[in-house]
Amino acid sequence: MKRFFAILIFCFLSTFAFAQADTTQHVISGRKNSIQQQKKTYVIMISVDGLRYDFVDKYQAKNLMAFRTAGVQAERMVPSYPSLTFPNHYTLVTGLYPAHHGLVNNDFYDPKRKEFYKSSNKAKAEDGKWYGGTPLWVLAEQQKILTASFYWVGSEAPIKGIYPTYYYDYSEKIGIHQRIETVVNWLKLPAEKRPHLITFYFPEVDHAAHNFGPDAAETQRAVLFIDSAVNELNKAVKATGLPVSFILVSDHGMVKVDTQNPIPLPQAVDTTKFIIPPGGEILELYAKNKKHIPATYQSLKQSEHDYKVYTKANLPAYLHYGEKDDRYNRIGDILLIPDLPKVFRLGPGKIKPGQHGYDPTKVKEMNATFYAWGPAFKQHLKIPAFQNINVYPVVTTVLGLKQTEKIDGNTTLAKQIIRK
């Protein structure tokens, strides 16, 4: 009995400690901005998960409309394929397509490691070996510029052995006012300790649009909450008197799907021969033995209905998601891509009315948002749609960072929107 109570107390204390850690700021000691870098400007990069390219207008988010009018607004920003959260957040901070940086899906299988990466698994998210490329905060820290993160995909992992100087484990327990206060406190630190790049993430629009659909009143309320919060953040940062520029992006859009008639796993798929991670807008089949691929592919092609079937070798090249692009061998051998508004359902769970992941060149609702304002950017500028791989060079140019490896993006956007 004593042993039982000892275990119970240990579990309680462990759970309490974990909960405490979830909201505790991590600080990497011993770092400081070099004297040269202390003279640099400041960038706050905000992600509003699921903020479709037209949501600000659709729901009349007045503050965001004012910020974009004062600065730069893109007609829309085109996500990389698949238009999912983890691949695109990491693309935004690496300038690489998902197949080139390794996060090819929210959940995927790595045949070489014989492991699953799951976006909801904290241990996987914190394992730096899953992440390729050089995220912006790693590049900055390597060049003696301090960074901070109030959430971003990859920011909790030691990528190339480096964390942001200041960062938090992902948790939705910390209220917006506390988060804004933390950002202001970072900017009030002495010059040698002050972060010049801050990432800041909002999940609310994505949650609402998934659960209630992109046209729901709940989604409108989430967009207006973001509108108010970004305005509060902008005012608080402006009061510091520092030259801070803002970049506001989203990872993808959202579209209404058919919740009543999902596609079941086709009968042609033998689950004893293939490993199948969960997926709705893209289903990836990993063959346990490559010899099973041709026959299964042919059977799927013959029964193809409400979806398209590809092998990794014949996926359209413009998606940058096929065999030639698969640097980490993490893309499925066979891919099933549903036709909008269809989704796959592998288990008993309900289909949420709002979804994303589709080809953004064919489904406009997948397209994302890009605004930029502040001293680094031109004023009253509207620009056409562009690919999200080009955001990385914007930040490196503003902060004067030297890119140390080849990326998929280029400096065309940076030259277009940054003040000389």
Rosetta blueprint (number, residue, H / E / L):
1 M L
2 K H
3 R H
4 F H
5 F H
6 A H
7 I H
8 L H
9 I H
10 F H
11 C H
12 F H
13 L H
14 S H
15 T H
16 F H
17 A H
18 F H
19 A H
20 Q H
21 A H
22 D H
23 T L
24 T L
25 Q E
26 H E
27 V E
28 I L
29 S L
30 G L
31 R L
32 K L
33 N L
34 S L
35 I L
36 Q L
37 Q H
38 Q H
39 K H
40 K L
41 T L
42 Y E
43 V E
44 I E
45 M E
46 I E
47 S E
48 V E
49 D L
50 G L
51 L L
52 R L
53 Y L
54 D L
55 F H
56 V H
57 D H
58 K H
59 Y L
60 Q L
61 A L
62 K H
63 N H
64 L H
65 M H
66 A H
67 F H
68 R H
69 T H
70 A H
71 G L
72 V E
73 Q E
74 A E
75 E L
76 R L
77 M E
78 V E
79 P L
80 S L
81 Y L
82 P L
83 S L
84 L L
85 T H
86 F H
87 P H
88 N H
89 H H
90 Y H
91 T H
92 L H
93 V L
94 T L
95 G L
96 L L
97 Y L
98 P H
99 A H
100 H H
101 H H
102 G L
103 L L
104 V L
105 N L
106 N L
107 D E
108 F E
109 Y E
110 D E
111 P L
112 K L
113 R L
114 K L
115 E E
116 F E
117 Y E
118 K E
119 S L
120 S L
121 N L
122 K H
123 A H
124 K H
125 A H
126 E L
127 D L
128 G H
129 K H
130 W H
131 Y L
132 G L
133 G L
134 T L
135 P L
136 L H
137 W H
138 V H
139 L H
140 A H
141 E H
142 Q H
143 Q L
144 K L
145 I L
146 L L
147 T E
148 A E
149 S E
150 F E
151 Y L
152 W L
153 V L
154 G L
155 S L
156 E L
157 A L
158 P L
159 I E
160 K L
161 G L
162 I E
163 Y L
164 P L
165 T L
166 Y E
167 Y E
168 Y E
169 D L
170 Y L
171 S L
172 E L
173 K L
174 I L
175 G L
176 I H
177 H H
178 Q H
179 R H
180 I H
181 E H
182 T H
183 V H
184 V H
185 N H
186 W H
187 L H
188 K L
189 L L
190 P L
191 A H
192 E H
193 K H
194 R L
195 P L
196 H L
197 L E
198 I E
199 T E
200 F E
201 Y E
202 F E
203 P L
204 E H
205 V H
206 D H
207 H H
208 A H
209 A H
210 H H
211 N H
212 F H
213 G L
214 P L
215 D L
216 A L
217 A H
218 E H
219 T H
220 Q H
221 R H
222 A H
223 V H
224 L H
225 F H
226 I H
227 D H
228 S H
229 A H
230 V H
231 N H
232 E H
233 L H
234 N H
235 K H
236 A H
237 V H
238 K H
239 A L
240 T L
241 G L
242 L L
243 P L
244 V E
245 S E
246 F E
247 I E
248 L E
249 V E
250 S L
251 D L
252 H L
253 G L
254 M L
255 V E
256 K E
257 V L
258 D L
259 T L
260 Q L
261 N L
262 P L
263 I E
264 P L
265 L L
266 P L
267 Q L
268 A L
269 V L
270 D L
271 T L
272 T L
273 K L
274 F E
275 I E
276 I L
277 P L
278 P L
279 G L
280 G L
281 E L
282 I L
283 L E
284 E E
285 L E
286 Y E
287 A E
288 K L
289 N L
290 K H
291 K H
292 H H
293 I H
294 P H
295 A H
296 T H
297 Y H
298 Q H
299 S H
300 L H
301 K H
302 Q H
303 S L
304 E L
305 H L
306 D L
307 Y E
308 K E
309 V E
310 Y E
311 T E
312 K L
313 A L
314 N L
315 L L
316 P L
317 A H
318 Y H
319 L H
320 H L
321 Y L
322 G L
323 E H
324 K H
325 D H
326 D L
327 R L
328 Y L
329 N L
330 R L
331 I L
332 G L
333 D L
334 I E
335 L E
336 L E
337 I E
338 P E
339 D L
340 L L
341 P L
342 K L
343 V L
344 F E
345 R L
346 L L
347 G L
348 P L
349 G L
350 K L
351 I L
352 K L
353 P L
354 G E
355 Q E
356 H L
357 G L
358 Y L
359 D L
360 P L
361 T L
362 K L
363 V L
364 K H
365 E H
366 M H
367 N L
368 A E
369 T L
370 F E
371 Y E
372 A E
373 W E
374 G L
375 P L
376 A L
377 F E
378 K L
379 Q L
380 H L
381 L E
382 K E
383 I E
384 P L
385 A L
386 F E
387 Q E
388 N H
389 I H
390 N H
391 V H
392 Y H
393 P H
394 V H
395 V H
396 T H
397 T H
398 V H
399 L H
400 G L
401 L L
402 K L
403 Q L
404 T L
405 E L
406 K L
407 I L
408 D L
409 G L
410 N L
411 T L
412 T H
413 L H
414 A H
415 K H
416 Q H
417 I H
418 I E
419 R L
420 K L
